Amino acid sequence: MTSEFELHDGDRFLNFVLGDNQYAIPLLTVVEVIAVPSFTPFPKSPKYFVGITDLRGQVIPVLDLRKKLGIELSKDNSNEAVIIIRLGEYSLGVLVDSVESVLTPKSDEVSPPPSWLYEDSSFILAVFKMNLGMVLLIDIINILDQNDWKSLKKALGKAA
């Protein structure tokens, strides 16, 4: 179960697009944003893991967040990017349609997600009501399930 999201003054978030919607993640989890690299497919991994890539000598698994969330792939992939995220001892690449900006929402622009949302959306921490529209703040860690973590560890050569 996700704890209630609390915004602090000056908190910043990386805003990106998946399909027709705006999303954000805490900027402190982001290592860097890179152009889409070449991937090596990893056998028997979930369909939404596009493979592994070498980033300056480090093996990074890459997840297509659109596929993981069931969002239709964009026909125009010219702005695709990979966000490298630090998840504890692991790094993960997250493929998105485009990276837009860094947001610093004010407390009056933040609402909790609707209480009627089904359990599978527990990764949505908050909704930002900004001039660019609604932005869903997501928790990447809660998007990943146990099988995803096992696949990540396997791809990185670590015991599951």
Backbone hydrogen bonds, N-H to C=O, Kabsch-Sander energy under -0.5 kcal/mol:
donor,donor_aa,acceptor,acceptor_aa,energy
5,F,125,L,-0.5
11,D,8,H,-2.4
13,F,103,L,-2.4
14,L,25,I,-2.7
15,N,13,F,-0.6
15,N,101,S,-3.4
16,F,23,Y,-2.5
17,V,98,S,-2.8
18,L,21,N,-2.1
21,N,18,L,-2.2
22,Q,134,M,-0.6
23,Y,16,F,-3.0
24,A,136,L,-2.1
25,I,14,L,-1.5
27,L,12,R,-2.4
29,T,26,P,-1.7
30,V,27,L,-1.4
31,V,84,I,-3.3
32,E,84,I,-1.1
34,I,82,V,-2.9
40,T,52,I,-2.6
45,S,42,F,-1.2
49,F,46,P,-2.0
50,V,48,Y,-0.8
50,V,62,V,-1.8
51,G,62,V,-1.1
52,I,40,T,-2.4
53,T,60,I,-2.2
55,L,53,T,-0.7
55,L,58,Q,-3.0
56,R,54,D,-0.7
58,Q,55,L,-1.5
60,I,53,T,-3.1
60,I,58,Q,-0.5
62,V,51,G,-3.0
63,L,93,G,-3.1
64,D,48,Y,-3.7
65,L,63,L,-1.0
65,L,95,L,-1.3
66,R,95,L,-0.5
68,K,64,D,-2.1
69,L,65,L,-2.0
70,G,66,R,-0.6
70,G,67,K,-0.7
71,I,66,R,-3.0
77,N,75,K,-0.8
80,E,77,N,-1.3
81,A,96,V,-1.8
82,V,34,I,-2.7
83,I,81,A,-0.5
83,I,94,V,-2.6
84,I,32,E,-3.2
84,I,82,V,-0.6
85,I,83,I,-0.6
85,I,92,L,-3.2
86,R,29,T,-2.9
87,L,85,I,-0.6
87,L,90,Y,-3.2
88,G,86,R,-0.5
90,Y,87,L,-2.0
92,L,85,I,-2.5
93,G,61,P,-3.2
94,V,83,I,-2.1
95,L,63,L,-3.0
95,L,93,G,-0.5
96,V,81,A,-2.5
97,D,17,V,-1.7
98,S,17,V,-1.1
100,E,15,N,-2.8
101,S,15,N,-1.0
103,L,13,F,-3.3
103,L,101,S,-0.5
109,E,106,K,-2.3
110,V,107,S,-1.3
111,S,127,V,-2.6
117,L,114,P,-1.5
121,S,118,Y,-2.1
122,S,119,E,-1.6
124,I,121,S,-2.1
125,L,123,F,-0.8
125,L,137,L,-2.5
126,A,137,L,-1.1
127,V,111,S,-3.0
128,F,135,V,-3.3
129,K,109,E,-3.6
129,K,127,V,-0.5
130,M,128,F,-0.9
130,M,133,G,-2.0
133,G,130,M,-2.3
135,V,128,F,-2.4
136,L,22,Q,-2.1
137,L,126,A,-2.6
137,L,135,V,-0.6
138,I,24,A,-2.7
138,I,136,L,-0.6
139,D,123,F,-2.4
140,I,138,I,-0.7
142,N,139,D,-0.5
143,I,139,D,-1.0
143,I,140,I,-0.7
144,L,140,I,-1.3
149,W,145,D,-2.1
150,K,146,Q,-2.2
151,S,147,N,-2.4
152,L,148,D,-2.6
153,K,149,W,-2.6
154,K,150,K,-2.5
155,A,151,S,-2.6
156,L,152,L,-1.7
157,G,154,K,-1.3
158,K,153,K,-3.3
